[in-house]
Amino acid sequence: MPGGAPLNQSDDVPLNRLPVKGRVVCRGRIESVTYVPSDQTAAFSAMVSDADPREPSAGAAAGPRGRLRVVWLGRRRVSGIEAGTEVRLKGMLSRVDGLPTMFNPRYEILSRQENE
């Protein structure tokens, strides 16, 4: 875990139940990452969802799928953050363009999918 002790799993908030703003701990799987062109200000972002549609528990009984945008300002890449990686995130939550967004969160890599 970059910068500290592992985050406590019991504090996890499901992404489909995130508050409008405030400090949160949540977990999910990286859906996609976005790289900005080198002529723009450095920022690395990822979309995180709280359910993998291939898992049986991700059906209608699990409720609507939550999504979170995560942005690391001043970075062009974040080690270990790639599509398919399961992460736990801790940081301040805000809304940007109606989407829950977390800037420069602490993160813990929980697992990586192989052969995607």
Backbone as CSV, one residue per row, in Angstrom:
resi,resn,N_x,N_y,N_z,CA_x,CA_y,CA_z,C_x,C_y,C_z
1,MET,0.835,-1.178,0.000,0.000,0.000,0.000,0.871,1.230,0.000
2,PRO,0.742,2.081,-0.991,1.535,3.297,-1.017,1.164,4.218,0.138
3,GLY,2.140,4.588,0.938,1.965,5.609,1.943,1.263,5.207,3.229
4,GLY,1.285,3.946,3.651,0.685,3.653,4.944,0.244,2.226,5.114
5,ALA,-0.446,1.988,6.235,-0.939,0.654,6.564,-2.124,0.298,5.676
6,PRO,-2.429,-0.994,5.526,-3.580,-1.401,4.725,-4.876,-0.799,5.262
7,LEU,-5.809,-0.557,4.352,-7.103,-0.001,4.717,-7.975,-1.098,5.311
8,ASN,-8.852,-0.745,6.235,-9.717,-1.704,6.915,-10.920,-2.040,6.043
9,GLN,-11.090,-3.313,5.694,-12.160,-3.748,4.803,-13.543,-3.473,5.374
10,SER,-13.707,-3.486,6.696,-15.025,-3.275,7.290,-15.545,-1.857,7.064
11,ASP,-14.679,-0.935,6.681,-15.083,0.448,6.419,-15.575,0.661,4.990
12,ASP,-15.484,-0.346,4.135,-15.816,-0.199,2.716,-17.272,0.213,2.505
13,VAL,-17.478,1.215,1.658,-18.813,1.657,1.258,-19.036,1.154,-0.164
14,PRO,-20.144,0.460,-0.451,-20.405,0.039,-1.832,-20.493,1.261,-2.748
15,LEU,-19.982,1.137,-3.954,-19.970,2.279,-4.871,-21.368,2.762,-5.220
16,ASN,-22.366,1.869,-5.180,-23.725,2.309,-5.491,-24.397,2.985,-4.289
17,ARG,-23.663,3.121,-3.178,-24.197,3.796,-1.983,-23.275,4.919,-1.505
18,LEU,-22.452,5.450,-2.392,-21.544,6.522,-2.006,-22.325,7.781,-1.637
19,PRO,-21.872,8.515,-0.625,-22.518,9.792,-0.306,-22.196,10.820,-1.392
20,VAL,-22.846,11.958,-1.340,-22.594,13.013,-2.327,-21.167,13.542,-2.179
21,LYS,-20.720,13.689,-0.934,-19.349,14.134,-0.689,-18.898,13.661,0.673
22,GLY,-17.602,13.757,0.916,-17.044,13.364,2.203,-15.940,12.337,2.055
23,ARG,-15.303,11.996,3.160,-14.213,11.017,3.158,-14.801,9.614,3.175
24,VAL,-14.341,8.764,2.257,-14.857,7.402,2.161,-13.741,6.395,1.898
25,VAL,-14.044,5.149,2.223,-13.213,4.005,1.852,-14.128,3.099,1.045
26,CYS,-13.689,2.708,-0.143,-14.504,1.851,-1.003,-13.596,0.917,-1.780
27,ARG,-14.224,-0.035,-2.464,-13.433,-0.962,-3.279,-14.178,-1.236,-4.565
28,GLY,-13.442,-1.617,-5.589,-14.046,-1.942,-6.867,-12.996,-2.433,-7.839
29,ARG,-13.446,-2.655,-9.056,-12.562,-3.150,-10.113,-12.380,-2.051,-11.159
30,ILE,-11.150,-1.852,-11.590,-10.852,-0.851,-12.606,-11.482,-1.306,-13.924
31,GLU,-12.396,-0.488,-14.469,-13.019,-0.768,-15.768,-12.137,-0.296,-16.904
32,SER,-11.623,0.926,-16.755,-10.825,1.527,-17.828,-9.923,2.601,-17.239
33,VAL,-8.880,2.932,-17.985,-7.987,4.026,-17.612,-7.907,5.002,-18.779
34,THR,-7.601,6.255,-18.461,-7.503,7.286,-19.489,-6.155,7.989,-19.370
35,TYR,-5.466,8.057,-20.472,-4.205,8.767,-20.546,-4.448,10.082,-21.280
36,VAL,-3.850,11.174,-20.808,-3.997,12.444,-21.511,-2.784,12.659,-22.407
37,PRO,-2.964,13.384,-23.522,-1.840,13.656,-24.415,-0.728,14.428,-23.698
38,SER,0.482,14.266,-24.168,1.631,14.880,-23.506,1.609,16.401,-23.543
39,ASP,0.798,17.001,-24.434,0.732,18.461,-24.478,-0.298,19.037,-23.505
40,GLN,-0.980,18.171,-22.730,-1.946,18.618,-21.721,-1.381,18.402,-20.325
41,THR,-1.982,19.075,-19.348,-1.566,18.929,-17.961,-1.663,17.469,-17.543
42,ALA,-0.642,16.999,-16.850,-0.587,15.597,-16.444,-1.726,15.238,-15.494
43,ALA,-2.466,14.191,-15.845,-3.514,13.626,-15.004,-3.775,12.208,-15.501
44,PHE,-3.952,11.298,-14.581,-4.225,9.901,-14.917,-5.548,9.558,-14.256
45,SER,-6.495,9.034,-15.018,-7.796,8.730,-14.424,-8.219,7.301,-14.743
46,ALA,-9.087,6.800,-13.880,-9.611,5.447,-14.033,-11.075,5.442,-13.644
47,MET,-11.855,4.585,-14.302,-13.246,4.346,-13.923,-13.267,3.048,-13.128
48,VAL,-13.927,3.090,-11.978,-14.005,1.942,-11.086,-15.467,1.568,-10.932
49,SER,-15.771,0.264,-10.980,-17.143,-0.195,-10.732,-17.114,-1.192,-9.579
50,ASP,-18.250,-1.327,-8.889,-18.285,-2.192,-7.717,-18.779,-3.591,-8.010
51,ALA,-19.000,-3.912,-9.267,-19.445,-5.258,-9.599,-18.858,-5.662,-10.940
52,ASP,-18.424,-6.878,-11.018,-17.939,-7.433,-12.274,-19.115,-8.155,-12.922
53,PRO,-19.575,-7.709,-14.105,-20.753,-8.322,-14.717,-20.603,-9.812,-15.008
54,ARG,-19.398,-10.351,-14.983,-19.203,-11.780,-15.230,-19.410,-12.616,-13.985
55,GLU,-19.499,-11.966,-12.797,-19.688,-12.707,-11.556,-21.170,-12.952,-11.314
56,PRO,-21.569,-14.140,-10.873,-22.983,-14.447,-10.649,-23.646,-13.518,-9.641
57,SER,-22.915,-13.041,-8.639,-23.498,-12.185,-7.605,-23.747,-10.768,-8.101
58,ALA,-23.356,-10.463,-9.322,-23.499,-9.109,-9.850,-24.832,-8.892,-10.551
59,GLY,-25.782,-9.798,-10.381,-27.081,-9.694,-11.046,-27.981,-8.650,-10.428
60,ALA,-29.254,-8.678,-10.798,-30.226,-7.690,-10.347,-30.363,-7.685,-8.828
61,ALA,-30.177,-8.827,-8.180,-30.319,-8.881,-6.728,-29.262,-8.030,-6.032
62,ALA,-28.136,-7.792,-6.695,-27.064,-7.000,-6.097,-27.362,-5.507,-6.173
63,GLY,-28.385,-5.094,-6.907,-28.727,-3.681,-7.043,-28.001,-3.048,-8.207
64,PRO,-28.245,-1.757,-8.426,-27.598,-1.089,-9.546,-26.089,-1.012,-9.346
65,ARG,-25.373,-1.096,-10.440,-23.915,-1.060,-10.386,-23.445,0.370,-10.174
66,GLY,-22.607,0.577,-9.157,-22.050,1.892,-8.889,-20.774,2.118,-9.660
67,ARG,-20.496,3.382,-9.949,-19.263,3.739,-10.659,-18.627,4.934,-9.974
68,LEU,-17.314,4.999,-10.063,-16.530,6.063,-9.453,-15.398,6.434,-10.396
69,ARG,-15.202,7.735,-10.586,-14.041,8.211,-11.354,-12.947,8.535,-10.344
70,VAL,-11.740,8.056,-10.606,-10.582,8.331,-9.755,-9.561,9.068,-10.598
71,VAL,-9.035,10.183,-10.069,-8.094,11.010,-10.827,-6.853,11.272,-9.984
72,TRP,-5.691,10.981,-10.554,-4.419,11.329,-9.926,-3.860,12.516,-10.702
73,LEU,-3.861,13.679,-10.061,-3.367,14.896,-10.698,-1.841,14.909,-10.685
74,GLY,-1.253,15.436,-11.752,0.192,15.534,-11.837,0.879,14.226,-12.176
75,ARG,0.125,13.211,-12.557,0.697,11.899,-12.882,0.263,11.493,-14.288
76,ARG,1.132,10.874,-15.020,0.782,10.338,-16.334,0.487,8.842,-16.242
77,ARG,0.884,8.229,-15.130,0.686,6.791,-14.926,0.738,6.520,-13.431
78,VAL,-0.012,5.538,-12.964,0.035,5.103,-11.566,0.342,3.611,-11.580
79,SER,1.427,3.233,-10.956,1.889,1.857,-10.961,0.816,0.903,-10.443
80,GLY,0.536,-0.147,-11.213,-0.409,-1.185,-10.812,-1.858,-0.891,-11.149
81,ILE,-2.180,0.334,-11.538,-3.559,0.693,-11.865,-3.773,0.453,-13.352
82,GLU,-4.540,-0.604,-13.647,-4.845,-0.966,-15.036,-6.182,-1.696,-15.056
83,ALA,-6.789,-1.782,-16.214,-8.094,-2.431,-16.347,-8.036,-3.849,-15.785
84,GLY,-9.061,-4.204,-14.977,-9.157,-5.532,-14.400,-8.599,-5.646,-12.992
85,THR,-7.891,-4.631,-12.519,-7.304,-4.671,-11.186,-8.356,-4.318,-10.136
86,GLU,-8.434,-5.107,-9.073,-9.341,-4.797,-7.967,-8.572,-3.960,-6.955
87,VAL,-9.174,-2.841,-6.532,-8.506,-1.910,-5.634,-9.416,-1.494,-4.485
88,ARG,-8.804,-1.064,-3.401,-9.509,-0.396,-2.304,-8.985,1.026,-2.306
89,LEU,-9.887,1.994,-2.204,-9.547,3.411,-2.306,-9.996,4.166,-1.073
90,LYS,-9.234,5.173,-0.678,-9.609,6.028,0.446,-9.302,7.460,0.067
91,GLY,-10.302,8.323,0.199,-10.084,9.720,-0.115,-11.344,10.537,0.021
92,MET,-11.243,11.799,-0.383,-12.377,12.718,-0.344,-13.182,12.568,-1.621
93,LEU,-14.477,12.435,-1.446,-15.384,12.244,-2.558,-16.064,13.561,-2.904
94,SER,-16.175,13.838,-4.189,-16.921,15.005,-4.667,-17.680,14.582,-5.918
95,ARG,-18.469,15.479,-6.468,-19.191,15.214,-7.719,-18.624,16.121,-8.787
96,VAL,-18.252,15.532,-9.922,-17.770,16.282,-11.075,-18.589,15.817,-12.264
97,ASP,-19.300,16.738,-12.888,-20.189,16.417,-14.008,-21.181,15.321,-13.628
98,GLY,-21.666,15.345,-12.369,-22.666,14.399,-11.898,-22.137,13.024,-11.524
99,LEU,-20.832,12.807,-11.656,-20.244,11.492,-11.368,-19.410,11.562,-10.095
100,PRO,-19.570,10.584,-9.174,-18.712,10.567,-7.985,-17.248,10.523,-8.424
101,THR,-16.438,11.395,-7.840,-15.040,11.524,-8.244,-14.156,11.650,-7.010
102,MET,-13.011,10.973,-7.049,-12.046,11.023,-5.960,-10.706,11.440,-6.566
103,PHE,-10.097,12.487,-6.005,-8.806,12.967,-6.492,-7.684,12.500,-5.572
104,ASN,-6.607,12.015,-6.173,-5.391,11.594,-5.480,-5.659,10.714,-4.254
105,PRO,-6.410,9.619,-4.423,-6.727,8.775,-3.265,-5.543,7.911,-2.838
106,ARG,-5.595,7.441,-1.603,-4.725,6.346,-1.187,-5.321,5.109,-1.835
107,TYR,-4.504,4.154,-2.185,-5.044,2.949,-2.809,-4.263,1.723,-2.392
108,GLU,-4.965,0.606,-2.445,-4.387,-0.694,-2.143,-4.823,-1.638,-3.259
109,ILE,-3.876,-2.297,-3.890,-4.205,-3.270,-4.932,-4.552,-4.584,-4.254
110,LEU,-5.776,-5.082,-4.542,-6.254,-6.307,-3.912,-5.995,-7.531,-4.780
111,SER,-6.192,-7.400,-6.087,-5.935,-8.516,-6.998,-5.873,-7.994,-8.425
112,ARG,-5.341,-8.821,-9.287,-5.293,-8.497,-10.712,-5.852,-9.664,-11.489
113,GLN,-6.656,-9.370,-12.511,-7.181,-10.430,-13.356,-6.116,-10.783,-14.379
114,GLU,-5.974,-12.060,-14.606,-5.013,-12.514,-15.607,-5.749,-12.968,-16.846
115,ASN,-5.092,-12.878,-17.980,-5.615,-13.345,-19.272,-6.920,-12.663,-19.663
116,GLU,-6.983,-11.346,-19.521,-8.195,-10.645,-19.953,-8.158,-10.370,-21.417
